[in-house]
Amino acid sequence: MKQTESLKQGDAITWQTALAQLKFNEDGLIPAIAQQHDTGEVLMMAWMNQEALAETLSTQQVCYWSRSRGRLWRKGESSGQTQRLISLSIDCDGDTLLLQVDQQGPACHTGRRSCFYNQVQQDQVVVTSDPLISPDELYRHS
């Protein structure tokens, strides 16, 4: 974000100024990385549009844009595995968001804590975690 490059720690710009500088893609979306606030564990990546971002900031409950559903997706609405927003940061280019969250239960639709459980190790991909809960049980009340 050009506006903040020369600022010192503690200096600030308005949220409206920052929002105007965010680089949403041609579909009006920006990548959002969710990270567990107290452990640093990267949980997932999803997309936000301006409406999802505004709702997240006003409610402190994370809301994304679901490309497959074509609508807002309030994290946990079908699984009960919610994300409470602790803080939101914008990267230096204004094209990616980092959400520090308090994740309740698994973040991944597979029932795993994190969506990043496939680790590339030389010439293979190794699964690094088991599901905490089966997807059938996770979504049974939806």
Summary of the structure (lengths in Angstrom):
residues: 142
radius of gyration: 16.5
end to end distance: 39.7
largest distance: 50.7
contacts: 376
relative contact order: 0.16
helix: 17%
strand: 32%
